Amino acid sequence: MERIREEYESWQSALAAQELPYVDTHCSTFTPSSFTLLIEELRYLGLIEFDLLEVVRPPGLEFFAHLQRRSGAPLNEDRSAFYARRAKLLFQIKDELAENAPAYRSLRNILRKTEVERDVAIQEKERALTPLLVNPLRPLEQRLRPLWKPRLLEKKLRPIWKRFFRGRESK
């Protein structure tokens, strides 16, 4: 796992000795993390002079990578920091590949269906509980309802009004 430089040097020596057979291959498929890993490894080996500024993943299967040419001295990166980042990217690649696997999609659909069923059950419980929450207030509402009618309210308030304003009208 932590032998990328050694493996690359072994490949270079085999290439120089012309011990490698020619294999014709023309297919490249990347996830955002696998592309990032490729760029990081090429930078670490000193094969490219680019920095990966960002990878943007809009909805869908595509992604966009923003590269910038690095100027100056070659990159001398700490080995342990590189391999820690590499390990993290490998786990992200696994997760991205799993997202596109049929089993993952079917599980995701089951979970979505379960979430919808849960939401429906919660709404039904809320509808069932709403009358229970209103019922304790019903007796109070029934006693206050006659006061809401304007004529009854006026009859009840007129004596209070007269007592309050008695003697103040002349001022």
C-alpha positions as a printed NumPy array, in Angstrom:
array([[  0.   ,   0.   ,   0.   ],
       [  2.805,   2.431,   0.833],
       [  5.186,   1.444,  -1.935],
       [  4.127,   3.668,  -4.821],
       [  7.586,   5.212,  -5.322],
       [  9.292,   1.803,  -5.198],
       [  6.764,   0.319,  -7.651],
       [  7.22 ,   3.257, -10.006],
       [ 11.018,   2.925,  -9.912],
       [ 10.679,  -0.824, -10.586],
       [  8.452,  -0.06 , -13.587],
       [ 10.945,   2.545, -14.863],
       [ 13.845,   0.087, -14.687],
       [ 11.806,  -2.622, -16.453],
       [ 10.849,  -0.066, -19.111],
       [ 14.477,   0.993, -19.575],
       [ 15.542,  -2.63 , -19.919],
       [ 12.709,  -3.127, -22.432],
       [ 11.356,  -6.062, -20.424],
       [  7.729,  -4.922, -20.57 ],
       [  5.401,  -6.286, -23.231],
       [  3.268,  -3.729, -25.091],
       [ -0.362,  -3.803, -23.991],
       [ -2.797,  -1.681, -25.994],
       [ -5.445,  -0.127, -23.74 ],
       [ -7.739,   2.864, -24.308],
       [-10.305,   3.186, -21.528],
       [-10.367,   5.663, -18.675],
       [-13.226,   6.012, -16.24 ],
       [-12.881,   8.143, -13.143],
       [-14.84 ,   9.119, -10.108],
       [-13.982,  12.5  ,  -8.573],
       [-11.856,  10.806,  -5.915],
       [-10.109,   8.427,  -8.328],
       [ -9.169,  11.382, -10.548],
       [ -7.922,  13.292,  -7.508],
       [ -5.885,  10.256,  -6.46 ],
       [ -4.347,   9.97 ,  -9.928],
       [ -3.329,  13.639,  -9.959],
       [ -1.974,  13.417,  -6.386],
       [  0.119,  10.335,  -7.226],
       [  1.492,  11.895, -10.426],
       [  2.42 ,  15.037,  -8.479],
       [  4.067,  12.988,  -5.721],
       [  6.156,  11.123,  -8.298],
       [  7.118,  14.385,  -9.985],
       [  5.542,  13.45 , -13.328],
       [  3.286,  16.487, -13.623],
       [  3.622,  20.096, -12.559],
       [ -0.032,  20.746, -11.807],
       [ -1.933,  21.434,  -8.622],
       [ -5.515,  20.263,  -8.333],
       [ -7.364,  23.336,  -7.066],
       [-10.86 ,  21.852,  -6.879],
       [-13.149,  19.119,  -8.134],
       [-16.746,  20.219,  -8.69 ],
       [-19.439,  17.574,  -8.805],
       [-22.702,  18.912, -10.239],
       [-25.768,  16.652, -10.208],
       [-25.317,  13.697, -12.513],
       [-22.374,  11.518, -13.4  ],
       [-19.887,  14.141, -14.561],
       [-17.432,  16.225, -12.599],
       [-15.109,  19.108, -13.386],
       [-11.488,  19.446, -12.262],
       [ -9.69 ,  22.771, -11.979],
       [ -5.919,  22.32 , -12.468],
       [ -3.234,  24.964, -12.264],
       [  0.366,  24.709, -13.447],
       [  2.734,  24.772, -10.508],
       [  5.717,  27.044, -10.864],
       [  8.947,  26.783,  -8.975],
       [ 10.742,  23.926,  -7.277],
       [  9.549,  20.324,  -7.443],
       [  7.106,  19.213,  -4.777],
       [  8.856,  17.69 ,  -1.749],
       [  5.966,  16.352,   0.264],
       [  6.048,  14.474,   3.542],
       [  5.648,  10.746,   2.875],
       [  3.272,  10.081,   5.782],
       [  1.011,  13.03 ,   4.85 ],
       [  0.817,  11.818,   1.248],
       [ -0.076,   8.249,   2.25 ],
       [ -2.659,   9.455,   4.771],
       [ -4.353,  11.514,   2.029],
       [ -4.016,   8.571,  -0.377],
       [ -5.713,   6.186,   2.07 ],
       [ -8.558,   8.669,   2.58 ],
       [ -9.032,   8.984,  -1.196],
       [ -9.091,   5.187,  -1.6  ],
       [-11.963,   4.973,   0.902],
       [-13.779,   7.784,  -0.919],
       [-13.361,   5.903,  -4.216],
       [-14.922,   2.836,  -2.617],
       [-17.885,   4.918,  -1.452],
       [-18.324,   6.564,  -4.862],
       [-18.256,   3.213,  -6.637],
       [-20.746,   1.806,  -4.157],
       [-23.148,   4.679,  -4.925],
       [-23.399,   3.401,  -8.497],
       [-23.724,  -0.276,  -7.612],
       [-27.178,  -1.841,  -8.202],
       [-27.331,  -3.215,  -4.646],
       [-26.667,   0.236,  -3.212],
       [-29.341,   1.818,  -5.415],
       [-31.918,  -0.794,  -4.409],
       [-31.062,  -0.313,  -0.721],
       [-31.305,   3.478,  -1.144],
       [-34.75 ,   3.061,  -2.77 ],
       [-35.896,   0.828,   0.104],
       [-34.719,   3.433,   2.616],
       [-36.487,   6.223,   0.741],
       [-39.691,   4.16 ,   0.686],
       [-39.309,   3.512,   4.414],
       [-38.831,   7.241,   5.046],
       [-41.997,   8.045,   3.106],
       [-43.939,   5.389,   5.053],
       [-42.555,   6.83 ,   8.316],
       [-43.625,  10.349,   7.313],
       [-47.123,   9.119,   6.462],
       [-47.35 ,   7.319,   9.82 ],
       [-46.271,  10.483,  11.652],
       [-48.897,  12.536,   9.815],
       [-51.591,   9.994,  10.701],
       [-50.563,  10.086,  14.37 ],
       [-50.662,  13.88 ,  14.348],
       [-54.158,  13.818,  12.85 ],
       [-55.263,  11.345,  15.521],
       [-53.741,  13.397,  18.365],
       [-55.039,  16.801,  17.283],
       [-58.62 ,  16.233,  18.562],
       [-57.212,  15.042,  21.886],
       [-55.267,  18.24 ,  22.245],
       [-58.298,  20.395,  21.397],
       [-60.856,  18.516,  23.53 ],
       [-59.585,  19.686,  26.937],
       [-60.232,  23.256,  25.794],
       [-63.729,  22.574,  24.507],
       [-65.573,  23.068,  27.847],
       [-63.847,  26.402,  28.367],
       [-64.64 ,  27.395,  24.815],
       [-68.308,  26.533,  25.326],
       [-68.505,  28.701,  28.445],
       [-66.829,  31.652,  26.746],
       [-68.703,  31.431,  23.474],
       [-71.768,  33.414,  24.701],
       [-69.488,  36.301,  25.614],
       [-68.191,  36.481,  22.06 ],
       [-71.594,  37.52 ,  20.777],
       [-71.557,  41.335,  20.66 ],
       [-74.895,  42.003,  22.418],
       [-74.177,  39.688,  25.332],
       [-70.685,  41.104,  25.668],
       [-72.11 ,  44.637,  25.69 ],
       [-74.628,  43.709,  28.435],
       [-71.887,  42.209,  30.585],
       [-69.494,  45.124,  30.092],
       [-71.975,  48.042,  30.462],
       [-72.157,  47.919,  34.299],
       [-68.35 ,  47.674,  34.551],
       [-67.994,  50.573,  32.113],
       [-70.433,  52.761,  34.068],
       [-68.724,  52.07 ,  37.388],
       [-65.307,  52.853,  35.937],
       [-66.317,  56.121,  34.289],
       [-68.717,  57.365,  37.035],
       [-67.751,  60.864,  37.929],
       [-65.039,  61.138,  35.251],
       [-67.327,  62.285,  32.468],
       [-67.641,  65.816,  33.899],
       [-63.908,  66.456,  33.84 ]])
